[in-house]
Amino acid sequence: MQARPVRGLTEMSKRHNDRVRVSLSRGDVLLPWASRQELLNQLRRVTWARPISEAFEAVGVSPTVSLSREQKGLLLAAIELWGAQAPGGLKALPDGIFKLRNRLHDDLN
């Protein structure tokens, strides 16, 4: 007897991977999966961001990215560095990244 794929689980997995939830004290931020990928590419370029990139890579295991206060500060610094180097600045970063930057700033202040 051959096992049949469970339709609901496949669809749930696809929806789960469409967005990443970043947990912050003033509310969660949802990032599109493509933005998560771009953020990971940026984080992998700086050695001090390794714990943050590992948290974003673990999204398949945990549905929410939870960061320490120190990691939030480092992520904010990484996003601001990325924005400073990007043509068009922070607002030109992938969907949701500018909002994440603003929420991180609010969360830390």
Secondary structure, DSSP 8 states (H G I E B T S, - for coil): ------HHHHHHHHHHHHEEEEE-TT--EEEEHHHHHHHHHHHTTSGGGHHHHHHHHGGGTSSEEE--HHHHHHHHHHHHHHHHHSTT-GGGSSTTHHHHHHHHHHHH-
